[in-house]
Amino acid sequence: MNNPETNPEVKIAGVLCRALAKFADQRGWLAEIFRQDELAPEHFPAMAYISVTEPGLGRGPHAHRDQTDLFCFPGPGTFRVVLWDNRPGSPTHGVRQEFLLGEACPGIIIVPPGVVHGYKNESGYPGLVCNFANRLYRGPGRREPVDEIRFENDPDSPFRLT
């Protein structure tokens, strides 16, 4: 598994992973999740959501046709994040990669369209995840189809978190 502080190598084309730098003082901590001057325009968020995942449970795997996800794993909780490059024309097609992100290693990961992704809370307590997607869920006014290709309920899927 990759830890962005000790092994920043990302094996899947278009995926970005970096440590979340926390600045702490007596009040607690602060971290910049993204800055417009450090983010490619195609990754600028259009919406954001926050989720809590219970211990031992996962979300995904799924992919998007058009959406890029900018996930933030700030803690609490430690997550095993699994990516599979499922883009036929990609130079890294077929590559699978895992990251361990969260409490012990806060991090940001950008997942482009076509890269199957999922994560599992490896902690013994609820874990926090934020996502800053570059597309609106179900489009403006929630009137478009959901941009997801889901694999978690397909018994023949090669994409498994466990």
Residue pairs with C-beta under 8 A, 6 or more apart in sequence:
1 80
1 98
1 99
1 100
2 8
2 9
2 10
2 17
2 97
2 98
2 99
2 100
3 99
3 100
3 105
4 17
4 18
4 19
4 99
4 101
4 105
4 107
5 19
5 105
8 17
8 18
10 16
10 17
10 97
11 92
11 95
11 97
12 83
12 85
12 90
12 92
12 95
12 97
12 115
13 85
13 90
13 91
13 92
14 90
14 112
14 115
15 83
15 97
15 109
15 110
15 111
15 112
15 115
16 108
16 109
16 110
17 99
17 101
17 107
17 108
17 109
17 110
18 107
18 108
19 105
19 106
19 107
19 108
20 31
20 33
20 72
20 73
20 74
20 106
20 107
20 108
21 31
21 32
22 29
22 30
22 31
22 74
22 106
23 29
23 30
23 31
24 30
31 74
31 106
33 70
33 72
33 108
33 130
33 132
34 43
34 45
34 70
34 108
34 132
36 44
39 70
42 68
42 134
43 68
43 70
43 110
43 134
44 134
45 70
45 132
45 133
45 134
46 133
46 134
46 135
46 136
47 132
47 133
47 135
47 136
47 137
48 130
48 131
48 132
48 133
49 130
49 131
49 133
49 137
50 128
50 129
50 130
50 131
51 59
51 128
51 129
51 130
51 131
52 126
52 127
52 128
52 129
53 59
53 77
53 79
53 119
53 120
53 121
53 126
53 127
53 129
54 121
54 126
55 121
55 123
55 124
55 125
55 126
55 127
56 120
56 121
56 122
57 120
57 121
58 118
58 119
58 120
58 121
58 152
58 161
58 162
59 118
59 119
59 120
59 129
60 116
60 117
60 118
60 119
60 151
60 152
60 161
61 82
61 84
61 116
61 117
61 118
61 151
61 152
61 157
61 159
61 160
61 161
62 116
62 117
62 118
62 148
62 149
62 150
62 151
62 152
63 86
63 113
63 114
63 115
63 116
63 117
63 148
63 149
63 151
64 113
64 114
64 135
64 147
64 148
64 149
65 113
65 114
65 147
65 149
66 113
66 135
66 147
67 113
67 133
67 134
67 135
67 147
68 110
68 111
68 112
68 113
68 133
68 134
68 135
69 110
69 111
69 117
69 131
69 132
69 133
70 108
70 109
70 110
70 131
70 132
70 133
70 134
71 81
71 108
71 109
71 110
71 111
71 119
71 129
71 130
71 131
72 107
72 108
72 129
72 130
72 131
72 132
73 79
73 81
73 101
73 102
73 106
73 107
73 108
73 109
73 119
73 127
73 128
73 129
74 102
74 106
74 128
74 130
75 102
75 103
75 104
75 106
75 127
75 128
76 102
76 103
76 123
76 125
76 126
76 127
76 128
77 102
77 103
77 121
77 123
77 125
77 126
77 127
77 128
77 129
78 100
78 101
78 102
78 103
78 104
78 105
78 121
78 122
78 123
78 127
79 100
79 101
79 102
79 119
79 120
79 121
79 122
79 127
79 129
80 98
80 99
80 100
80 119
80 120
80 122
80 161
81 98
81 99
81 100
81 101
81 109
81 117
81 118
81 119
82 96
82 97
82 98
82 117
82 118
82 119
82 120
82 161
83 96
83 97
83 98
83 99
83 111
83 115
83 116
83 117
84 94
84 95
84 96
84 115
84 116
84 117
84 158
84 159
85 92
85 93
85 94
85 95
85 96
85 114
85 115
85 116
86 93
86 114
86 115
86 116
86 159
87 93
87 113
87 114
87 115
90 114
99 107
99 109
100 122
101 107
101 109
102 123
102 127
103 123
103 127
111 117
116 149
116 151
116 159
118 152
118 159
118 161
119 129
119 161
120 161
120 162
121 127
135 147
136 142
137 146
138 144
138 145
138 146
151 157
151 159
152 161
